[in-house]
């Protein structure tokens, strides 16, 4: 990328990335002197939630217009992030070539024996003039392009006449996709190569091809094993002589959302929460001569490009990374084992962590790291639930964060330990007697119905500290102030009603419960404590007809689109006497009306500067729900 940044012909660089890798690209951009308003978060967390390269690019163009103003007369250089450019890559040569030709430009290389046309953009180039005469995006067997001699990666330089037609082309694709019963057809046909094919064959745009053997390497999902092996040899050969860690243990904890009842978990209440596959934290541990806690290169920085870079990161991220969580978890683990009379084997370890959970938006990123480390330590030392019972583990993990002064309740730790969809009762008397609440994983069919709902998440790109959101409500509750006590009881009862709505497959009631959850919370905490941006996200969702509430302590909003019940759905009266009709468990993503509503909410939120992503409710493998 340094090759691009150093070229005076390249006036501005924008990076479009998914939600999982956003923080990595943001940190890289600030190190390179690129403004964070040039890093665009698409909100996607998996291929299933991706809108495709074309729609992502349109989002980037809209953001660029907002930052730069008019883009009239400017060329657009687009390339994919899954390309590695070797040192002999010469951008200047490409720019000079295109300058001599005009029009638009693409790169290509000679088709290799292992290249599969169904996974590549295929093209024909007139040898003498370098004019691209034909292009086919991922042609199927028997289709035009299967025998084309050249392959074109996603690296295009587009003149204004060409790229200004992107919006019209995407609109055409969307209209075509709306008539198709396959809900994912649009994302499959919105690859960038489809537009190049359209621009060459229909718009008659002039495209010139430049052959660049050895200039780049594809490392995307279509790459072959041999390519990764070559990259391993090329870029990581220095690691081979060091030897790798043996018996490495990796644990994973997903982020969570509070569906109903939160924040009553900190007030003797009840909640329903689920884990989401969009975001997670991992811990890796292996035996070593001494205990080493490895800092994360992104979240525990110790090197900065300048004093201004240090100041920016300190202001935006604060002074506390994840290393303190590792140390505190290890310390409490030793203390807990001692308290429980567990004699740990005498052996040391090296421990590191990773996470893609957005910080300070109330998705339990800290507890996810703590739980991953805790589970890794248990496995490393050969401990099981027989040694540390499952129902006690959330309290152990909460004690780690309490020691660090992090405000939190038990809900997050419970659902992240149990995983899936969990109903929790934190009755004070029961907890005092048993040392834990009553926790129950919801049945598999209930979980599957929840996973089919059009749930989404929106969050701030630059949030405040979520730990501040609790305000003085805890003190007022401890003082038995009637308004707070009654309000928390109301919120707790909403969790019971939410569980009933799930059993009855009553999406409308669940949506109403979510709205009521936020309404009571707002009355108790007040707008000043909740924050203007949090309230704005709620109001945008509600203005689009969606239910909305906080999934945690603030910085993010959980939304649920409303829909009419399917014709064969079980009525509420029937559901009280009969088993729910699971034939109505229909994935809302196949509902065109639902997709339109989701798209409308997304557009409104992104226009206001917020990140939007569809939720993937997850029940990890090996986790058994209640039968």
Secondary structure, 3 states (H helix, E strand, C coil): CHHHHCCCCCCCCCEEECCCCHHHHHHHHHHCCCCHHHEEECCCCCHHHCCCHHHHHHHHHHHHHHHHCCCCCCCEEEECCCEEECCCCCHHHHHHHHHHHCCEEEEEEECCCCCCHHHCEEEEECCCCCEEEEEEECCCCCCCCCCCCEEECCEEEECHHHHCCHHHHHHHHHHHHHCCCCCCHHHHHCCHHHHHHHHHHCCCCCEEEEECCCCEEECCCCCCHHHHHHHHHHHCHHHHHHCCCCCCEEEEEEEEEEEECCCHHHHCCEEEEEEEEEEEEEEEEEEECCCEECCCCCCCCCCCCCHHHHHHHHHHHCCCCCHHHHHHHHHHHHHHHHHCCCCCCCCEEEEEEEECCCCCCCCCHHHHHHHHHHHHHHHHCCCCCCCCCHHHHHHHHHHHHHHCCCCCCHHHHHHHHHCCEEEEECCHHHHHHHCCCEEEECCHHHHHHHHHCCEEEEECCCCCCHHHCCCCHHHHHHCCCHHHHHHHHHHHHHHHHHHHHHHCCCHHHHHHHHHHHHHHHHHHHCHHHHCHHHHHHHHHHHHCCCEEECCCCCCEEEEECCCCCCCCCCCHHHHCCCCCCHHHCCCHHHCHHHHHHHHHHHHHHHHCCCEEEECCECCCCCCCCCC
